[in-house]
């Protein structure tokens, strides 16, 4: 049975390369690529898609991108097998993708030849992570043994304020703690999220705004 594949990526060269890699397989029918979530949902409405290969960050569409878009696909088209092909190499993102039902995760630094294997596994309902995605999670576990632990209430409070635009000194003044304590709590929270720099933290927050449960667990917003 022919497997219908849809590629969604706002970089034409990447979309074209993926199509060239997959098209020679006689068991695959690769549909014309789309570049944003508006085009993506239009394609899903008009085609019977088996496997979706999508970028994570794909701005410009009506239905957003990242986990918001992916959760919407999962809800409206539960039979579509999703593979995320992304340049983001954040452990928190990879874990979040696993949690929302994405079967395949590959980074854009993975060997592209893996994509055929990834599609074959995912179309059968099996999961697949590219070599680099696996390496990222292994490095996280070695480097940050606390990364899977929930944030403490104080860490959540500090991180919320920092992401709202306050600096360490302002947070210290507001919470009546020392700047050193605030800095330590911020660093520990970032460690648990797998973020090594402020830039990585802000990229994570922008792509999937971080929310927190009552128990300190990181939550990503679902589609509305």
MDTraj code that builds the backbone (N, CA, C; nanometers):
import mdtraj as md
import numpy as np

residues = "UNK UNK UNK UNK UNK UNK UNK UNK UNK UNK UNK UNK UNK UNK UNK UNK UNK UNK UNK UNK UNK UNK UNK UNK UNK UNK UNK UNK UNK UNK UNK UNK UNK UNK UNK UNK UNK UNK UNK UNK UNK UNK UNK UNK UNK UNK UNK UNK UNK UNK UNK UNK UNK UNK UNK UNK UNK UNK UNK UNK UNK UNK UNK UNK UNK UNK UNK UNK UNK UNK UNK UNK UNK UNK UNK UNK UNK UNK UNK UNK UNK UNK UNK UNK UNK UNK UNK UNK UNK UNK UNK UNK UNK UNK UNK UNK UNK UNK UNK UNK UNK UNK UNK UNK UNK UNK UNK UNK UNK UNK UNK UNK UNK UNK UNK UNK UNK UNK UNK UNK UNK UNK UNK UNK UNK UNK UNK UNK UNK UNK UNK UNK UNK UNK UNK UNK UNK UNK UNK UNK UNK UNK UNK UNK UNK UNK UNK UNK UNK UNK UNK UNK UNK UNK UNK UNK UNK UNK UNK UNK UNK UNK UNK UNK UNK UNK UNK UNK UNK UNK UNK UNK UNK UNK UNK UNK UNK UNK UNK UNK UNK UNK UNK UNK UNK UNK UNK UNK UNK UNK UNK UNK UNK UNK UNK UNK UNK UNK UNK UNK UNK UNK UNK UNK UNK UNK UNK UNK UNK UNK UNK UNK UNK UNK UNK UNK UNK UNK UNK UNK UNK UNK UNK UNK".split()
xyz = np.array([
    [0.0846, -0.1205, 0.0000],
    [0.0000, 0.0000, 0.0000],
    [0.0874, 0.1245, 0.0000],
    [0.0570, 0.2189, -0.0889],
    [0.1351, 0.3416, -0.1004],
    [0.1191, 0.4275, 0.0247],
    [0.2328, 0.4758, 0.0790],
    [0.2322, 0.5622, 0.1969],
    [0.2372, 0.7069, 0.1508],
    [0.1353, 0.7855, 0.1876],
    [0.1322, 0.9267, 0.1496],
    [0.2022, 1.0100, 0.2566],
    [0.3011, 1.0867, 0.2125],
    [0.3846, 1.1650, 0.3033],
    [0.3700, 1.3134, 0.2726],
    [0.3486, 1.3927, 0.3768],
    [0.3427, 1.5384, 0.3633],
    [0.4603, 1.5992, 0.4390],
    [0.5328, 1.6895, 0.3730],
    [0.6468, 1.7585, 0.4342],
    [0.6080, 1.9036, 0.4600],
    [0.6310, 1.9502, 0.5826],
    [0.6025, 2.0888, 0.6188],
    [0.7300, 2.1528, 0.6725],
    [0.7835, 2.2478, 0.5988],
    [0.9060, 2.3166, 0.6399],
    [0.9136, 2.4500, 0.5672],
    [0.9475, 2.5566, 0.6414],
    [0.9517, 2.6887, 0.5783],
    [1.0844, 2.7162, 0.5075],
    [1.1747, 2.6183, 0.5050],
    [1.2996, 2.6302, 0.4306],
    [1.2895, 2.5434, 0.3048],
    [1.2726, 2.6043, 0.1885],
    [1.2513, 2.5276, 0.0650],
    [1.3609, 2.4257, 0.0354],
    [1.4856, 2.4591, 0.0676],
    [1.5956, 2.3665, 0.0384],
    [1.5809, 2.2391, 0.1205],
    [1.5447, 2.2537, 0.2472],
    [1.5278, 2.1367, 0.3334],
    [1.4098, 2.0517, 0.2858],
    [1.2987, 2.1179, 0.2552],
    [1.1812, 2.0447, 0.2070],
    [1.2127, 1.9703, 0.0776],
    [1.2854, 2.0375, -0.0118],
    [1.3213, 1.9756, -0.1392],
    [1.4147, 1.8573, -0.1193],
    [1.5102, 1.8719, -0.0270],
    [1.6053, 1.7634, 0.0004],
    [1.5340, 1.6413, 0.0579],
    [1.4432, 1.6644, 0.1518],
    [1.3664, 1.5529, 0.2090],
    [1.2844, 1.4825, 0.1009],
    [1.2245, 1.5616, 0.0154],
    [1.1442, 1.5031, -0.0922],
    [1.2304, 1.4179, -0.1855],
    [1.3499, 1.4678, -0.2166],
    [1.4416, 1.3930, -0.3031],
    [1.4882, 1.2633, -0.2372],
    [1.5033, 1.2655, -0.1049],
    [1.5459, 1.1461, -0.0333],
    [1.4367, 1.0388, -0.0322],
    [1.3110, 1.0820, -0.0242],
    [1.2004, 0.9879, -0.0063],
    [1.1345, 0.9446, -0.1367],
    [1.1329, 1.0317, -0.2356],
    [1.0594, 1.0036, -0.3600],
    [1.1032, 0.8775, -0.4340],
    [1.2315, 0.8420, -0.4354],
    [1.2714, 0.7208, -0.5096],
    [1.2116, 0.5907, -0.4562],
    [1.1674, 0.5912, -0.3307],
    [1.1094, 0.4691, -0.2743],
    [0.9742, 0.4428, -0.3397],
    [0.9562, 0.3286, -0.4052],
    [0.8298, 0.3010, -0.4751],
    [0.7092, 0.2896, -0.3825],
    [0.7349, 0.2713, -0.2527],
    [0.6244, 0.2602, -0.1578],
    [0.5788, 0.3935, -0.1014],
    [0.6489, 0.5029, -0.1392],
    [0.6159, 0.6353, -0.0869],
    [0.5584, 0.7240, -0.1963],
    [0.4538, 0.7978, -0.1610],
    [0.4043, 0.9055, -0.2476],
    [0.4190, 1.0351, -0.1694],
    [0.5136, 1.1209, -0.2123],
    [0.5421, 1.2446, -0.1401],
    [0.4616, 1.3581, -0.2019],
    [0.3755, 1.4165, -0.1222],
    [0.2918, 1.5280, -0.1676],
    [0.3739, 1.6565, -0.1780],
    [0.3254, 1.7575, -0.2502],
    [0.3958, 1.8860, -0.2558],
    [0.4141, 1.9447, -0.1160],
    [0.5337, 1.9929, -0.0829],
    [0.5590, 2.0461, 0.0513],
    [0.4773, 2.1712, 0.0815],
    [0.4558, 2.1960, 0.2112],
    [0.3898, 2.3183, 0.2573],
    [0.4869, 2.3942, 0.3474],
    [0.4599, 2.5242, 0.3671],
    [0.5578, 2.6081, 0.4361],
    [0.5083, 2.6705, 0.5663],
    [0.3813, 2.6532, 0.6002],
    [0.3303, 2.7062, 0.7268],
    [0.2066, 2.6279, 0.7682],
    [0.1540, 2.6590, 0.8870],
    [0.0429, 2.5789, 0.9401],
    [-0.0870, 2.5984, 0.8625],
    [-0.1056, 2.7141, 0.8013],
    [-0.2251, 2.7352, 0.7193],
    [-0.2262, 2.6376, 0.6022],
    [-0.1141, 2.6324, 0.5294],
    [-0.1015, 2.5402, 0.4168],
    [-0.1065, 2.3946, 0.4635],
    [-0.0497, 2.3696, 0.5818],
    [-0.0473, 2.2331, 0.6357],
    [-0.1888, 2.1793, 0.6554],
    [-0.2740, 2.2558, 0.7233],
    [-0.4083, 2.2060, 0.7509],
    [-0.4944, 2.2002, 0.6251],
    [-0.4678, 2.2873, 0.5306],
    [-0.5376, 2.2783, 0.4023],
    [-0.5004, 2.1476, 0.3312],
    [-0.3702, 2.1134, 0.3351],
    [-0.3241, 1.9892, 0.2722],
    [-0.3816, 1.8666, 0.3428],
    [-0.3898, 1.8721, 0.4752],
    [-0.4460, 1.7597, 0.5503],
    [-0.5949, 1.7419, 0.5226],
    [-0.6641, 1.8527, 0.4977],
    [-0.8074, 1.8463, 0.4685],
    [-0.8353, 1.7858, 0.3313],
    [-0.7434, 1.8073, 0.2381],
    [-0.7689, 1.7663, 0.0987],
    [-0.6947, 1.6393, 0.0574],
    [-0.6126, 1.5837, 0.1458],
    [-0.5371, 1.4624, 0.1141],
    [-0.5462, 1.3623, 0.2293],
    [-0.5385, 1.2359, 0.1943],
    [-0.5339, 1.1317, 0.2963],
    [-0.3866, 1.1058, 0.3297],
    [-0.3376, 1.1753, 0.4319],
    [-0.1959, 1.1709, 0.4674],
    [-0.1704, 1.0615, 0.5708],
    [-0.0678, 0.9816, 0.5458],
    [-0.0287, 0.8775, 0.6415],
    [0.0796, 0.9260, 0.7375],
    [0.1781, 0.9962, 0.6827],
    [0.2922, 1.0423, 0.7629],
    [0.3168, 1.1905, 0.7362],
    [0.3262, 1.2672, 0.8443],
    [0.3607, 1.4092, 0.8357],
    [0.5019, 1.4289, 0.8886],
    [0.5871, 1.4892, 0.8058],
    [0.7213, 1.5294, 0.8497],
    [0.7200, 1.6804, 0.8608],
    [0.7314, 1.7327, 0.9819],
    [0.7174, 1.8764, 1.0010],
    [0.8321, 1.9372, 1.0799],
    [0.8647, 2.0610, 1.0451],
    [0.9576, 2.1398, 1.1241],
    [0.8878, 2.1760, 1.2552],
    [0.9648, 2.2138, 1.3565],
    [0.9065, 2.2556, 1.4836],
    [0.8736, 2.4049, 1.4801],
    [0.9718, 2.4852, 1.4395],
    [0.9515, 2.6295, 1.4270],
    [0.9172, 2.6618, 1.2819],
    [0.7949, 2.7043, 1.2583],
    [0.7481, 2.7317, 1.1226],
    [0.6497, 2.8487, 1.1300],
    [0.7003, 2.9703, 1.1486],
    [0.6128, 3.0860, 1.1723],
    [0.5330, 3.1269, 1.0485],
    [0.4332, 3.2114, 1.0734],
    [0.3595, 3.2712, 0.9624],
    [0.2236, 3.2109, 0.9344],
    [0.1907, 3.0989, 0.9962],
    [0.0634, 3.0339, 0.9684],
    [-0.0454, 3.0726, 1.0667],
    [-0.1679, 3.0497, 1.0269],
    [-0.2840, 3.0828, 1.1096],
    [-0.2890, 3.0020, 1.2383],
    [-0.2365, 2.8795, 1.2342],
    [-0.2503, 2.7886, 1.3480],
    [-0.1212, 2.7738, 1.4278],
    [-0.0327, 2.8719, 1.4166],
    [0.0889, 2.8709, 1.4956],
    [0.1877, 2.7646, 1.4506],
    [0.2782, 2.7295, 1.5412],
    [0.3735, 2.6226, 1.5129],
    [0.4085, 2.5537, 1.6435],
    [0.5167, 2.4774, 1.6457],
    [0.5571, 2.4101, 1.7683],
    [0.4509, 2.3147, 1.8207],
    [0.4430, 2.3036, 1.9527],
    [0.3510, 2.2091, 2.0149],
    [0.2048, 2.2463, 1.9940],
    [0.1773, 2.3754, 1.9800],
    [0.0389, 2.4178, 1.9548],
    [-0.0103, 2.3574, 1.8237],
    [0.0693, 2.3712, 1.7195],
    [0.0324, 2.3160, 1.5887],
    [0.0272, 2.1631, 1.5921],
    [0.1275, 2.1030, 1.6539],
    [0.1353, 1.9567, 1.6576],
    [0.0178, 1.8975, 1.7349],
    [-0.0170, 1.9582, 1.8468],
    [-0.1324, 1.9098, 1.9231],
    [-0.2621, 1.9238, 1.8440],
    [-0.2714, 2.0281, 1.7646],
    [-0.3906, 2.0455, 1.6808],
    [-0.3983, 1.9344, 1.5755],
    [-0.2848, 1.9011, 1.5144],
    [-0.2821, 1.7905, 1.4189],
    [-0.3235, 1.6613, 1.4876],
    [-0.2689, 1.6360, 1.6057],
    [-0.3005, 1.5128, 1.6792],
    [-0.4498, 1.5034, 1.7094],
    [-0.5105, 1.6175, 1.7435],
    [-0.6513, 1.6164, 1.7794],
    [-0.7413, 1.5988, 1.6569],
    [-0.7118, 1.6699, 1.5483],
    [-0.7980, 1.6667, 1.4301],
    [-0.7704, 1.5464, 1.3394],
    [-0.6462, 1.4992, 1.3382],
    [-0.6078, 1.3891, 1.2493],
    [-0.5287, 1.2851, 1.3281],
    [-0.5947, 1.2150, 1.4193],
    [-0.5242, 1.1235, 1.5106],
    [-0.4542, 1.0067, 1.4418],
    [-0.4953, 0.9738, 1.3188],
    [-0.4326, 0.8614, 1.2492],
    [-0.3046, 0.8997, 1.1757],
    [-0.2776, 1.0288, 1.1638],
    [-0.1553, 1.0736, 1.0954],
    [-0.0356, 1.0518, 1.1869],
    [0.0650, 0.9831, 1.1375],
    [0.1881, 0.9610, 1.2132],
    [0.2789, 1.0826, 1.1949],
    [0.3274, 1.1382, 1.3052],
    [0.4027, 1.2636, 1.2992],
    [0.5508, 1.2407, 1.3264],
    [0.6324, 1.2988, 1.2394],
    [0.7777, 1.3034, 1.2571],
    [0.8173, 1.4509, 1.2634],
    [0.8883, 1.4901, 1.3671],
    [0.9370, 1.6276, 1.3766],
    [1.0839, 1.6304, 1.3369],
    [1.1133, 1.7146, 1.2395],
    [1.2487, 1.7302, 1.1849],
    [1.2894, 1.8744, 1.2128],
    [1.3769, 1.8958, 1.3102],
    [1.3985, 2.0290, 1.3637],
    [1.5453, 2.0617, 1.3868],
    [1.5741, 2.1914, 1.3891],
    [1.7093, 2.2369, 1.4232],
    [1.7226, 2.2609, 1.5729],
    [1.6122, 2.2586, 1.6468],
    [1.6151, 2.2787, 1.7916],
    [1.6691, 2.1531, 1.8582],
    [1.7686, 2.1711, 1.9433],
    [1.8301, 2.0565, 2.0105],
    [1.8166, 2.0709, 2.1623],
    [1.6936, 2.0887, 2.2073],
    [1.6644, 2.1053, 2.3489],
    [1.6032, 1.9773, 2.4055],
    [1.6616, 1.9216, 2.5108],
    [1.6033, 1.8011, 2.5714],
    [1.4576, 1.8193, 2.6116],
    [1.4232, 1.9388, 2.6640],
    [1.2852, 1.9625, 2.7067],
    [1.1877, 1.9524, 2.5905],
    [1.2296, 1.9982, 2.4732],
    [1.1438, 1.9904, 2.3546],
    [1.1269, 1.8447, 2.3120],
    [1.2360, 1.7693, 2.3111],
    [1.2284, 1.6287, 2.2712],
    [1.1355, 1.5511, 2.3647],
    [1.1486, 1.5743, 2.4954],
    [1.0598, 1.5078, 2.5910],
    [0.9142, 1.5485, 2.5691],
    [0.8927, 1.6775, 2.5416],
    [0.7564, 1.7258, 2.5202],
    [0.6948, 1.6634, 2.3952],
    [0.7750, 1.6470, 2.2907],
    [0.7262, 1.5838, 2.1677],
    [0.6877, 1.4389, 2.1938],
    [0.7698, 1.3687, 2.2702],
    [0.7362, 1.2303, 2.3072],
    [0.6019, 1.2259, 2.3808],
    [0.5841, 1.3214, 2.4721],
    [0.4647, 1.3212, 2.5575],
    [0.3368, 1.3498, 2.4797],
    [0.3468, 1.4275, 2.3711],
    [0.2243, 1.4632, 2.2979],
    [0.1952, 1.3676, 2.1827],
    [0.2698, 1.2581, 2.1734],
    [0.2350, 1.1546, 2.0772],
    [0.3105, 1.1568, 1.9459],
    [0.4165, 1.2370, 1.9374],
    [0.5000, 1.2366, 1.8171],
    [0.5803, 1.1071, 1.8144],
    [0.5772, 1.0360, 1.7028],
    [0.6468, 0.9080, 1.6949],
    [0.7935, 0.9218, 1.6568],
    [0.8247, 1.0175, 1.5692],
    [0.9622, 1.0316, 1.5215],
    [1.0193, 1.1686, 1.5513],
    [1.1431, 1.1714, 1.5981],
    [1.2135, 1.2982, 1.6214],
    [1.3522, 1.2881, 1.5598],
    [1.3809, 1.3782, 1.4674],
    [1.5144, 1.3883, 1.4090],
    [1.5573, 1.5335, 1.4089],
    [1.6849, 1.5571, 1.4324],
    [1.7371, 1.6927, 1.4237],
    [1.7995, 1.7127, 1.2869],
    [1.8162, 1.8387, 1.2502],
    [1.8701, 1.8695, 1.1177],
    [2.0206, 1.8473, 1.1090],
    [2.0810, 1.8048, 1.2194],
    [2.2217, 1.7638, 1.2150],
    [2.2348, 1.6114, 1.2078],
    [2.1214, 1.5413, 1.2070],
    [2.1233, 1.3958, 1.1876],
    [2.1585, 1.3621, 1.0431],
    [2.2023, 1.2403, 1.0222],
    [2.2264, 1.1902, 0.8872],
    [2.0911, 1.1793, 0.8163],
    [2.0759, 1.2523, 0.7059],
    [1.9480, 1.2544, 0.6348],
    [1.9053, 1.1169, 0.5848],
    [2.0013, 1.0289, 0.5694],
    [1.9666, 0.8951, 0.5219],
    [1.8805, 0.8199, 0.6230],
    [1.8782, 0.8695, 0.7467],
    [1.7942, 0.8074, 0.8493],
    [1.6453, 0.8299, 0.8246],
    [1.6108, 0.9315, 0.7450],
    [1.4706, 0.9692, 0.7324],
    [1.3854, 0.8565, 0.6750],
    [1.4426, 0.7778, 0.5834],
    [1.3666, 0.6665, 0.5249],
    [1.3348, 0.5615, 0.6310],
    [1.4329, 0.5300, 0.7144],
    [1.4117, 0.4340, 0.8233],
    [1.3078, 0.4885, 0.9215],
    [1.3197, 0.6179, 0.9498],
    [1.2269, 0.6828, 1.0427],
    [1.0835, 0.6726, 0.9915],
    [1.0629, 0.7021, 0.8641],
    [0.9288, 0.6935, 0.8059],
    [0.8762, 0.5500, 0.8103],
    [0.9605, 0.4542, 0.7751],
    [0.9183, 0.3141, 0.7745],
    [0.8735, 0.2691, 0.9132],
    [0.9471, 0.3086, 1.0158],
    [0.9097, 0.2688, 1.1518],
    [0.7817, 0.3403, 1.1970],
    [0.7774, 0.4707, 1.1736],
    [0.6646, 0.5485, 1.2240],
    [0.5339, 0.5116, 1.1551],
    [0.5388, 0.4802, 1.0279],
    [0.4144, 0.4445, 0.9582],
    [0.3544, 0.3152, 1.0140],
    [0.4388, 0.2351, 1.0792],
    [0.3913, 0.1119, 1.1429],
    [0.3543, 0.1335, 1.2897],
    [0.3607, 0.2610, 1.3339],
    [0.3234, 0.2920, 1.4711],
    [0.4357, 0.2754, 1.5714],
    [0.5603, 0.2598, 1.5225],
    [0.6759, 0.2458, 1.6108],
    [0.7484, 0.3795, 1.6220],
    [0.8116, 0.4034, 1.7344],
    [0.8827, 0.5300, 1.7548],
    [1.0239, 0.5235, 1.6980],
    [1.0778, 0.6414, 1.6716],
    [1.2144, 0.6493, 1.6191],
    [1.2745, 0.7835, 1.6582],
    [1.3961, 0.7791, 1.7115],
    [1.4731, 0.9006, 1.7363],
    [1.6012, 0.8932, 1.6565],
    [1.6362, 1.0046, 1.5920],
    [1.7621, 1.0103, 1.5197],
    [1.8800, 1.0024, 1.6142],
    [1.9969, 0.9752, 1.5591],
    [2.1167, 0.9599, 1.6411],
    [2.1481, 1.0814, 1.7252],
    [2.1315, 1.2003, 1.6682],
    [2.1622, 1.3223, 1.7427],
    [2.0608, 1.3447, 1.8548],
    [1.9326, 1.3172, 1.8288],
    [1.8302, 1.3323, 1.9325],
    [1.8596, 1.2402, 2.0512],
    [1.9000, 1.1169, 2.0224],
    [1.9373, 1.0239, 2.1294],
    [2.0584, 1.0761, 2.2068],
    [2.1548, 1.1294, 2.1333],
    [2.2764, 1.1816, 2.1967],
    [2.2447, 1.2986, 2.2892],
    [2.1529, 1.3867, 2.2458],
    [2.1143, 1.5019, 2.3270],
    [2.0580, 1.4564, 2.4614],
    [1.9715, 1.3558, 2.4589],
    [1.9110, 1.3068, 2.5828],
    [2.0134, 1.2354, 2.6709],
    [2.1047, 1.1621, 2.6087],
    [2.2099, 1.0953, 2.6852],
    [2.3014, 1.1975, 2.7509],
    [2.3360, 1.3032, 2.6781],
    [2.4214, 1.4083, 2.7336],
    [2.3518, 1.4786, 2.8487],
    [2.2215, 1.4985, 2.8353],
    [2.1455, 1.5623, 2.9421],
    [2.1510, 1.4798, 3.0698],
    [2.1331, 1.3494, 3.0563],
    [2.1333, 1.2632, 3.1730],
    [2.2698, 1.2587, 3.2396],
    [2.3761, 1.2629, 3.1584],
    [2.5112, 1.2622, 3.2162],
    [2.5448, 1.3967, 3.2809],
    [2.5067, 1.5044, 3.2117],
    [2.5458, 1.6379, 3.2553],
    [2.4564, 1.6910, 3.3662],
    [2.3273, 1.6574, 3.3585],
    [2.2302, 1.7139, 3.4506],
    [2.1470, 1.6042, 3.5140],
    [2.1976, 1.5393, 3.6192],
    [2.1194, 1.4328, 3.6817],
    [1.9892, 1.4813, 3.7431],
    [1.9758, 1.6145, 3.7635],
    [1.8528, 1.6693, 3.8209],
    [1.7518, 1.7080, 3.7147],
    [1.7838, 1.6861, 3.5866],
    [1.7011, 1.7412, 3.4788],
    [1.5594, 1.6877, 3.4764],
    [1.5362, 1.5673, 3.5323],
    [1.4025, 1.5109, 3.5281],
    [1.3216, 1.5452, 3.6528],
    [1.3835, 1.6153, 3.7485],
    [1.3130, 1.6521, 3.8701],
    [1.2270, 1.7751, 3.8473],
    [1.1128, 1.7862, 3.9170],
    [1.0289, 1.9050, 3.9014],
    [1.0947, 2.0276, 3.9629],
    [1.0500, 2.1452, 3.9181],
    [1.0990, 2.2696, 3.9765],
    [1.0363, 2.2887, 4.1141],
    [1.1147, 2.3477, 4.2049],
    [1.0604, 2.3811, 4.3362],
    [0.9732, 2.5060, 4.3224],
    [0.8854, 2.5326, 4.4199],
    [0.8021, 2.6538, 4.4121],
    [0.8846, 2.7815, 4.3987],
    [0.9979, 2.7889, 4.4697],
    [1.0816, 2.9089, 4.4606],
    [1.1479, 2.9207, 4.3238],
    [1.1892, 2.8074, 4.2677],
    [1.2483, 2.8091, 4.1334],
    [1.1451, 2.8516, 4.0298],
    [1.0213, 2.8019, 4.0446],
    [0.9143, 2.8421, 3.9532],
    [0.8898, 2.9922, 3.9602],
    [0.8869, 3.0435, 4.0813],
    [0.8610, 3.1855, 4.1028],
    [0.9689, 3.2710, 4.0366],
    [1.0935, 3.2324, 4.0563],
    [1.2062, 3.3066, 3.9983],
    [1.2016, 3.3001, 3.8458],
    [1.1759, 3.1818, 3.7931],
    [1.1754, 3.1658, 3.6477],
    [1.0612, 3.2439, 3.5840],
    [0.9443, 3.2415, 3.6460],
    [0.8312, 3.3187, 3.5940],
    [0.8669, 3.4674, 3.5840],
    [0.9253, 3.5197, 3.6909],
    [0.9580, 3.6625, 3.6950],
    [1.0674, 3.6969, 3.5938],
    [1.1639, 3.6057, 3.5808],
    [1.2722, 3.6294, 3.4855],
    [1.2197, 3.6301, 3.3421],
    [1.1309, 3.5368, 3.3114],
    [1.0727, 3.5302, 3.1770],
    [0.9769, 3.6460, 3.1508],
    [0.9286, 3.7080, 3.2584],
    [0.8432, 3.8267, 3.2437],
    [0.9242, 3.9537, 3.2210],
    [1.0587, 3.9432, 3.2283],
    [1.1431, 4.0574, 3.1948],
    [1.2215, 4.1179, 3.3093],
    [1.2067, 4.0659, 3.4313],
    [1.2825, 4.1198, 3.5435],
    [1.4232, 4.0606, 3.5452],
    [1.5211, 4.1414, 3.5888],
    [1.6563, 4.0872, 3.6026],
    [1.6753, 4.0316, 3.7438],
    [1.7917, 3.9719, 3.7682],
    [1.8167, 3.9045, 3.8959],
    [1.8045, 4.0011, 4.0135],
    [1.8587, 4.1223, 4.0012],
    [1.8526, 4.2203, 4.1100],
    [1.7091, 4.2610, 4.1414],
    [1.6296, 4.2819, 4.0363],
    [1.4903, 4.3204, 4.0566],
    [1.4105, 4.2081, 4.1222],
    [1.4387, 4.0852, 4.0821],
    [1.3696, 3.9710, 4.1442],
    [1.4092, 3.9596, 4.2912],
    [1.5388, 3.9782, 4.3189],
    [1.5875, 3.9714, 4.4571],
    [1.5192, 4.0765, 4.5438],
    [1.5051, 4.1983, 4.4914],
    [1.4383, 4.3049, 4.5664],
    [1.2914, 4.2709, 4.5904],
    [1.2247, 4.2197, 4.4878],
    [1.0818, 4.1904, 4.4987],
    [1.0538, 4.0764, 4.5964],
    [1.1425, 3.9764, 4.5964],
    [1.1202, 3.8582, 4.6809],
    [1.1946, 3.8655, 4.8138],
    [1.2724, 3.9730, 4.8304],
    [1.3496, 3.9930, 4.9537],
    [1.4445, 3.8759, 4.9809],
    [1.5140, 3.8361, 4.8740],
    [1.6193, 3.7365, 4.8843],
    [1.7465, 3.7980, 4.8288],
    [1.8591, 3.7359, 4.8572],
    [1.9841, 3.7873, 4.8031],
    [1.9939, 3.7579, 4.6544],
    [2.0699, 3.8411, 4.5843],
    [2.0901, 3.8200, 4.4404],
    [2.1586, 3.6855, 4.4152],
    [2.2476, 3.6455, 4.5068],
    [2.3152, 3.5166, 4.4917],
    [2.2145, 3.4015, 4.4990],
    [2.1214, 3.4102, 4.5938],
    [2.0188, 3.3053, 4.6068],
    [1.9323, 3.2983, 4.4816],
    [1.8901, 3.4152, 4.4324],
    [1.8067, 3.4197, 4.3107],
    [1.8822, 3.3605, 4.1929],
    [2.0078, 3.3961, 4.1813],
    [2.0885, 3.3455, 4.0702],
    [2.1015, 3.1932, 4.0772],
    [2.1225, 3.1399, 4.1981],
    [2.1330, 2.9946, 4.2156],
    [2.0016, 2.9246, 4.1810],
    [1.8899, 2.9834, 4.2225],
    [1.7592, 2.9236, 4.1935],
    [1.7293, 2.9281, 4.0438],
    [1.7669, 3.0368, 3.9796],
    [1.7488, 3.0475, 3.8343],
    [1.8332, 2.9429, 3.7626],
    [1.9582, 2.9289, 3.8056],
    [2.0478, 2.8323, 3.7413],
    [1.9984, 2.6893, 3.7594],
    [1.9478, 2.6567, 3.8770],
    [1.8966, 2.5227, 3.9009],
    [1.7721, 2.4951, 3.8171],
    [1.6839, 2.5947, 3.8056],
    [1.5642, 2.5785, 3.7219],
    [1.6025, 2.5549, 3.5772],
    [1.6992, 2.6301, 3.5268],
    [1.7444, 2.6120, 3.3891],
    [1.8054, 2.4740, 3.3697],
    [1.8786, 2.4272, 3.4696],
    [1.9380, 2.2938, 3.4635],
    [1.8306, 2.1873, 3.4470],
    [1.7222, 2.2005, 3.5231],
    [1.6141, 2.1026, 3.5165],
    [1.5408, 2.1065, 3.3825],
    [1.5440, 2.2220, 3.3163],
    [1.4817, 2.2345, 3.1849],
    [1.5768, 2.1977, 3.0715],
    [1.7017, 2.1692, 3.1062],
    [1.7992, 2.1335, 3.0038],
    [1.8532, 2.2525, 2.9275],
    [1.8427, 2.3729, 2.9844],
    [1.8907, 2.4947, 2.9187],
    [2.0244, 2.5358, 2.9781],
    [2.1232, 2.5553, 2.8918],
    [2.2566, 2.5930, 2.9382],
    [2.2789, 2.7439, 2.9388],
    [2.2046, 2.8177, 2.8602],
    [2.2228, 2.9624, 2.8502],
    [2.0874, 3.0325, 2.8552],
    [2.0909, 3.1651, 2.8836],
    [1.9672, 3.2432, 2.8813],
    [1.9031, 3.2382, 2.7431],
    [1.9853, 3.2393, 2.6379],
    [1.9323, 3.2333, 2.5021],
    [1.8517, 3.1053, 2.4805],
    [1.9032, 2.9926, 2.5294],
    [1.8312, 2.8663, 2.5154],
    [1.6995, 2.8705, 2.5933],
    [1.7018, 2.9327, 2.7104],
    [1.5799, 2.9440, 2.7905],
    [1.4745, 3.0269, 2.7179],
    [1.5158, 3.1403, 2.6626],
    [1.4212, 3.2278, 2.5932],
    [1.3714, 3.1638, 2.4637],
    [1.4593, 3.0898, 2.3936],
    [1.4158, 3.0199, 2.2723],
    [1.3111, 2.9148, 2.3063],
    [1.3332, 2.8441, 2.4171],
    [1.2363, 2.7439, 2.4609],
    [1.1032, 2.8100, 2.4945],
    [1.1102, 2.9242, 2.5651],
    [0.9885, 2.9932, 2.6073],
    [0.9133, 3.0516, 2.4889],
    [0.9850, 3.1068, 2.3913],
    [0.9210, 3.1667, 2.2741],
    [0.8554, 3.0598, 2.1877],
    [0.9256, 2.9476, 2.1662],
    [0.8714, 2.8430, 2.0787],
    [0.7555, 2.7687, 2.1436],
    [0.7616, 2.7533, 2.2773],
    [0.6539, 2.6860, 2.3514],
    [0.6481, 2.7474, 2.4896],
    [0.5715, 2.8546, 2.5082],
    [0.5727, 2.9266, 2.6346],
    [0.5590, 2.8342, 2.7545],
    [0.6559, 2.8449, 2.8455],
    [0.6625, 2.7545, 2.9598],
    [0.5538, 2.7893, 3.0610],
    [0.4800, 2.6899, 3.1053],
    [0.3829, 2.7050, 3.2117],
    [0.4215, 2.6063, 3.3216],
    [0.3610, 2.6214, 3.4393],
    [0.3992, 2.5364, 3.5511],
    [0.2758, 2.4833, 3.6220],
    [0.2817, 2.3555, 3.6595],
    [0.1726, 2.2974, 3.7367],
    [0.1933, 2.3293, 3.8838],
    [0.0941, 2.2940, 3.9638],
    [0.1044, 2.3188, 4.1080],
    [0.2202, 2.2413, 4.1690],
    [0.2602, 2.1324, 4.1053],
    [0.3640, 2.0474, 4.1625],
    [0.5021, 2.0783, 4.1061],
    [0.5128, 2.1867, 4.0285],
    [0.6425, 2.2258, 3.9776],
    [0.6822, 2.1569, 3.8499],
    [0.5880, 2.0848, 3.7872],
    [0.6212, 2.0187, 3.6631],
    [0.6046, 2.1163, 3.5475],
    [0.6959, 2.1083, 3.4509],
    [0.6874, 2.1958, 3.3353],
    [0.5746, 2.1491, 3.2457],
    [0.4918, 2.2423, 3.2015],
    [0.3827, 2.2099, 3.1119],
    [0.3949, 2.2939, 2.9865],
    [0.3662, 2.2344, 2.8705],
    [0.3620, 2.3069, 2.7457],
    [0.2149, 2.3271, 2.7092],
    [0.1800, 2.4416, 2.6508],
    [0.0401, 2.4664, 2.6189],
    [-0.0108, 2.3749, 2.5102],
    [-0.1337, 2.3288, 2.5239],
    [-0.1939, 2.2487, 2.4180],
    [-0.2740, 2.3401, 2.3274],
    [-0.3102, 2.2873, 2.2115],
    [-0.3815, 2.3691, 2.1141],
    [-0.5207, 2.4042, 2.1650],
    [-0.5707, 2.5184, 2.1181],
    [-0.7064, 2.5592, 2.1525],
    [-0.7910, 2.5610, 2.0274],
])
top = md.Topology()
chain = top.add_chain()
for i, resn in enumerate(residues, 1):
    res = top.add_residue(resn, chain, resSeq=i)
    for name in ("N", "CA", "C"):
        top.add_atom(name, md.element.get_by_symbol(name[0]), res)
traj = md.Trajectory(xyz[None], top)
